[in-house]
Amino acid sequence: MGKNFRALVIHELENGHFERLIENKNTDSLPQGELLISVHYSTLNYKDGLSAKGHKGITRCYPHTPGVDAAGIVEESQSKKFKVGDSVLVTGYDLGMNTSGGFAEYIRVPEKWVVKLPETLSLREAMIYGTAGFTAALSIYEIERHGIKPDMGKLLVTGATGGVGCLAVAMAANSGFHVIASTGKIQCKEFLKTIGAKEVIERNTVIDKSNKPLLPKRWIAAIDTVGGTTLSSIIRATDNRGVVTCMGLVESDKLETTVYPFILRGITLAGIDSAERPMDIRLKIWDDIAHRLRLKAPEYIVKEIGLENLSVEIDRILAAGQIGKVLVNLKK
Ligand SMILES: NC(=O)c1ccc[n+]([C@@H]2O[C@H](COP(=O)([O-])OP(=O)(O)OC[C@H]3O[C@@H](n4cnc5c(N)ncnc54)[C@H](OP(=O)(O)O)[C@@H]3O)[C@@H](O)[C@H]2O)c1
């Protein structure tokens, strides 16, 4: 006999619309997996918004509970690696996509998806980072792995007020980079400066529509969360042997480019796939987050809510209106 628990459930209606309800579920209905985890915190990502609005490229079958992130306590274990009472976190893999996700009081997952909570982090702090923080840290790892150092030039972050963006600004500043934050919300300039940006620029000033194959050099590295003409412009304005990380598509999933930035300036375009990174890299990135990239004042970027306020915040992230991170407290 399983346990009853509360969850956000998305239903597909006959008229093609999708409805969000908070419902009671039972742990017997959760998928197979070695670990039953009592979720204390989750956090909202753009991908969760897409799942909640019925994006079939993210979630094929409904009813479904989104939430690609979860942190909590192991309540049942059939694993040799984890025991009952362990504090753990899960980000990515299939959680919240086609596996019942973190917007619920319980998840059941395979042990190979699970990371032991780093000692310096609480469950709450781990979910202030979640997939967004992991993605930002992975971008910094890729930039540094290709030999880029803060004394070589500036680092651009696009979509800077968003979840990945604001954590990338703060973490890159913690790594010593001169960070340029690009935003469509120029009224958030002070917010971005407080979390570590040295310069804040209007989103449109990054975009170049001239079709010139190369542009004046403006940065040595860039973390791009938006794609489209923004990414195409960034690549052309990157200094010799610079690195651009690509992980998002809020502007567009299209990328037009010539080969010139690559063959004349030696630019590296590094793809970021946070959901599927192997466990050895995953542990290294979480160690970076827990130590050298850890934010001094994470509360500054956080809005904490309960399950009942999630629907409003989902609408806000889909309308590109979020500033910082939405933390979901499942014990509220
Ligand atoms: N590949 C991966 O592993 C991975 C992991 C996590 C996220 N992602 C992707 O990264 C992107 C950002 O995710 P997120 O959770 O940080 O989302 P988010 O919190 O909604 O942030 C996105 C930000 O992008 C900016 N933006 C919105 N619409 C835009 C437009 N039309 N043109 C240019 N900029 C726009 C806005 O910031 P400003 O107003 O400040 O410009 C917005 O706050 C998404 O596409 C998501 O799917 C990928």
The ligand as an ORCA input file, in Angstrom:
! r2SCAN-3c Opt
* xyz 0 1
  N      20.851     22.741    -22.868
  C      20.627     22.635    -21.578
  O      21.187     21.766    -20.914
  C      19.720     23.615    -20.891
  C      19.607     23.663    -19.500
  C      18.800     24.663    -18.927
  C      18.124     25.555    -19.737
  N      18.226     25.438    -21.082
  C      17.565     26.389    -21.982
  O      18.106     27.687    -21.717
  C      17.123     28.674    -21.951
  C      16.944     29.524    -20.696
  O      16.365     28.733    -19.669
  P      15.909     29.410    -18.300
  O      15.335     28.310    -17.474
  O      17.009     30.257    -17.777
  O      14.697     30.347    -18.831
  P      14.192     31.747    -18.246
  O      14.370     31.797    -16.772
  O      12.840     31.938    -18.820
  O      15.174     32.822    -18.896
  C      15.166     33.138    -20.256
  C      15.570     34.604    -20.439
  O      15.867     34.816    -21.813
  C      15.571     36.173    -22.158
  N      14.645     36.173    -23.312
  C      13.358     35.802    -23.310
  N      12.818     35.902    -24.540
  C      13.794     36.340    -25.337
  C      13.875     36.654    -26.733
  N      12.834     36.532    -27.550
  N      15.052     37.064    -27.210
  C      16.110     37.181    -26.421
  N      16.103     36.907    -25.086
  C      14.962     36.490    -24.561
  C      14.936     36.800    -20.922
  O      15.995     37.438    -20.194
  P      16.317     39.026    -20.372
  O      14.999     39.718    -20.296
  O      17.245     39.335    -19.251
  O      16.954     39.184    -21.732
  C      14.458     35.602    -20.130
  O      14.340     35.889    -18.764
  C      15.863     27.905    -22.389
  O      15.804     27.843    -23.784
  C      16.063     26.531    -21.806
  O      15.340     25.548    -22.490
  C      18.995     24.494    -21.673
*
